[in-house]
Amino acid sequence: MILIVGNGMAGHRLAQGLRRRNPDLPVTVLGAEPRPAYNRVLLSAVLAGTTTPEALELPDPGVEVRLDARVVGIDTRARRVTLADDETLGYDELVLATGSRATLPPVEGLAGPDGVPAEGVVTFRTVADCERIAELARGGPMAVLGGGLLGVEAARGLAGLGVDVTVVHPVGHLMERQLDPGAGGVLARVLGGVGVGFRLATGATAWQPGRLILSDGSALEVAGLVVTAGVAAQTWLARSAGLRVERGIVVDDRMATSEPGVHAIGECAEHRGRCQGLVGPCWEQADVLADLLTGANPAARYTGSAMITRLKARDVDLAAMGSLDEGPDVEVVRVSDAARGRYGAVAVRDGRIAGAVLLGLPDATGPVIQLHDSGALAPADRFSLLLGRVTPAATDSPAQLPARAVVCRCNGVTKGELVAAWRCGSRDVAALAVGTRATTGCGSCAAVVEGLCHWLDETDPEPEMSPVEQEGAA
Ligand SMILES: Cc1cc2nc3c(=O)[nH]c(=O)nc-3n(C[C@H](O)[C@H](O)[C@H](O)COP(=O)(O)OP(=O)(O)OC[C@H]3O[C@@H](n4cnc5c(N)ncnc54)[C@H](O)[C@@H]3O)c2cc1C
């Protein structure tokens, strides 16, 4: 029996992958949250009121799933786990997919002695958090502490609901982990245009219910505070069971922990010194482990992932990938049109895209992501990339995309799955959206899905799937 602890995005993906590869394998998922697994990536749409929590629910993985089932102990010798209600369950293979928890910075008054957020303070990680934020926002203005991806998405969502919201960020520009100062400045300007206020290069020193005191001595009078100041891998369970834990649960390329029969995937795992913060790598880890645990591909290994961040905020089209770090062998091309909310930068090394930031340049985004993902040569005219003037021939056409290429990043839909759905009768973008959920997240993959439809329409009336495509669709 395979026991998966954590019914989040990685745990769900693994359960689904195990079921697909071997329908007879006994698998049980234990999830602490009271609701079925959902697409956490799209929580900002729930906060913004543009979708419901139910719409984010992931498909039934076809294995036993127990909700409200928190694991509180692991006996690795006896191969048993203990649940919060003292029930114990045995396992042959255990997979920890416990994700991350939002952390609270050391600001006076933010949390009680037990670490629980103080009155009026809420993090942004779960559906329950979204419900709490919405409840607080009904009481008046809100502050968001932390101007990273989550802080920006939370603020945009609240502003869209007509809430007076201010982002407090100790760094001089937004999303500094993904953006250079130029892009961060243009992003703040765009968000300012839709009503988000900013206190940049300013920290918070204390929270008193209804009042956030800032490092410059001023204060914000608010009904609530959303803290988006970082996450930490959820490791206490592994640590207390004696597993090797650094920043996350240490795993090798097979997602094996230091303890035989125990594996870890997703944000709780630390692979080659790195904990993941994006869903793509978590899913790749889940796929590798599904291959190994079922024996479908004993040679499967996880060796790392390309990192692409998309902001999912209404009227803001932003993608960031790789690194823009300058160096003797790196060529960086930038274009800035702050008045129109546009900024683009692309770093090219050895003729290939090493990093890019694209804000307000939707025509450029698809081709640049494709070039980055495939490692294909960038056109000699770098500006053409930023202006979205790269002809389809210069990037990978749908025909050349591998079946495993993820087309819809919000919902993790691959080209192979889209091709399979097409062949089952979903013959346009709307039908593919219903069948696969592609395009139903941030929507930025719509052009690629449409391109796939045209390509299939012309080239694929009723052909057989190639082995590669069958594998991607599986
Ligand atoms: C608002 C928001 C926006 C995001 N946007 C993006 C984005 O645009 N792109 C992107 O790539 N990523 C994004 N992410 C990150 C993405 O959601 C995570 O990378 C992904 O969810 C990680 O999956 P996971 O399964 O490792 O962790 P989680 O999805 O957090 O799941 C872990 C689960 O384990 C459960 N659990 C923990 N401990 C126990 C226990 N002891 N017993 C039982 N269950 C337990 C938790 O309750 C939780 O349900 C976003 C995250 C948030 C919060």
PDBQT file of the ligand as one rigid body, heavy atoms in Angstrom, charges set to zero:
ROOT
HETATM    1  C1  LIG A 501      -1.961  32.166  -3.888  1.00  0.00    +0.000 C 
HETATM    2  C2  LIG A 501      -0.952  31.283  -4.549  1.00  0.00    +0.000 A 
HETATM    3  C3  LIG A 501      -0.606  31.507  -5.892  1.00  0.00    +0.000 A 
HETATM    4  C4  LIG A 501       0.335  30.689  -6.506  1.00  0.00    +0.000 A 
HETATM    5  N1  LIG A 501       0.641  30.941  -7.814  1.00  0.00    +0.000 NA
HETATM    6  C5  LIG A 501       1.502  30.113  -8.450  1.00  0.00    +0.000 A 
HETATM    7  C6  LIG A 501       1.795  30.309  -9.831  1.00  0.00    +0.000 A 
HETATM    8  O1  LIG A 501       1.320  31.240 -10.472  1.00  0.00    +0.000 OA
HETATM    9  N2  LIG A 501       2.613  29.439 -10.440  1.00  0.00    +0.000 N 
HETATM   10  C7  LIG A 501       3.166  28.389  -9.772  1.00  0.00    +0.000 A 
HETATM   11  O2  LIG A 501       3.880  27.597 -10.376  1.00  0.00    +0.000 OA
HETATM   12  N3  LIG A 501       2.925  28.181  -8.451  1.00  0.00    +0.000 NA
HETATM   13  C8  LIG A 501       2.118  29.027  -7.775  1.00  0.00    +0.000 A 
HETATM   14  N4  LIG A 501       1.861  28.823  -6.443  1.00  0.00    +0.000 N 
HETATM   15  C9  LIG A 501       2.592  27.740  -5.744  1.00  0.00    +0.000 C 
HETATM   16  C10 LIG A 501       1.902  26.391  -5.923  1.00  0.00    +0.000 C 
HETATM   17  O3  LIG A 501       0.581  26.461  -5.473  1.00  0.00    +0.000 OA
HETATM   18  C11 LIG A 501       2.690  25.360  -5.126  1.00  0.00    +0.000 C 
HETATM   19  O4  LIG A 501       3.977  25.233  -5.720  1.00  0.00    +0.000 OA
HETATM   20  C12 LIG A 501       2.036  23.985  -5.084  1.00  0.00    +0.000 C 
HETATM   21  O5  LIG A 501       0.746  24.060  -4.535  1.00  0.00    +0.000 OA
HETATM   22  C13 LIG A 501       2.898  23.042  -4.241  1.00  0.00    +0.000 C 
HETATM   23  O6  LIG A 501       2.271  21.795  -4.136  1.00  0.00    +0.000 OA
HETATM   24  P1  LIG A 501       2.491  20.887  -2.843  1.00  0.00    +0.000 P 
HETATM   25  O7  LIG A 501       1.600  19.715  -2.999  1.00  0.00    +0.000 OA
HETATM   26  O8  LIG A 501       3.935  20.690  -2.620  1.00  0.00    +0.000 OA
HETATM   27  O9  LIG A 501       1.966  21.783  -1.627  1.00  0.00    +0.000 OA
HETATM   28  P2  LIG A 501       0.476  22.209  -1.309  1.00  0.00    +0.000 P 
HETATM   29  O10 LIG A 501      -0.295  22.424  -2.553  1.00  0.00    +0.000 OA
HETATM   30  O11 LIG A 501       0.584  23.326  -0.340  1.00  0.00    +0.000 OA
HETATM   31  O12 LIG A 501      -0.160  20.958  -0.595  1.00  0.00    +0.000 OA
HETATM   32  C14 LIG A 501       0.297  20.447   0.624  1.00  0.00    +0.000 C 
HETATM   33  C15 LIG A 501      -0.886  19.810   1.318  1.00  0.00    +0.000 C 
HETATM   34  O13 LIG A 501      -0.401  19.001   2.368  1.00  0.00    +0.000 OA
HETATM   35  C16 LIG A 501      -1.277  19.136   3.460  1.00  0.00    +0.000 C 
HETATM   36  N5  LIG A 501      -0.584  18.722   4.679  1.00  0.00    +0.000 N 
HETATM   37  C17 LIG A 501       0.457  19.344   5.299  1.00  0.00    +0.000 A 
HETATM   38  N6  LIG A 501       0.820  18.674   6.400  1.00  0.00    +0.000 NA
HETATM   39  C18 LIG A 501       0.006  17.607   6.476  1.00  0.00    +0.000 A 
HETATM   40  C19 LIG A 501      -0.124  16.547   7.420  1.00  0.00    +0.000 A 
HETATM   41  N7  LIG A 501       0.684  16.452   8.467  1.00  0.00    +0.000 N 
HETATM   42  N8  LIG A 501      -1.083  15.615   7.217  1.00  0.00    +0.000 NA
HETATM   43  C20 LIG A 501      -1.905  15.673   6.139  1.00  0.00    +0.000 A 
HETATM   44  N9  LIG A 501      -1.831  16.673   5.227  1.00  0.00    +0.000 NA
HETATM   45  C21 LIG A 501      -0.891  17.628   5.390  1.00  0.00    +0.000 A 
HETATM   46  C22 LIG A 501      -1.653  20.592   3.438  1.00  0.00    +0.000 C 
HETATM   47  O14 LIG A 501      -2.838  20.824   4.179  1.00  0.00    +0.000 OA
HETATM   48  C23 LIG A 501      -1.832  20.824   1.946  1.00  0.00    +0.000 C 
HETATM   49  O15 LIG A 501      -3.156  20.567   1.553  1.00  0.00    +0.000 OA
HETATM   50  C24 LIG A 501       0.945  29.632  -5.783  1.00  0.00    +0.000 A 
HETATM   51  C25 LIG A 501       0.613  29.418  -4.444  1.00  0.00    +0.000 A 
HETATM   52  C26 LIG A 501      -0.319  30.233  -3.812  1.00  0.00    +0.000 A 
HETATM   53  C27 LIG A 501      -0.647  30.002  -2.364  1.00  0.00    +0.000 C 
ENDROOT
TORSDOF 0
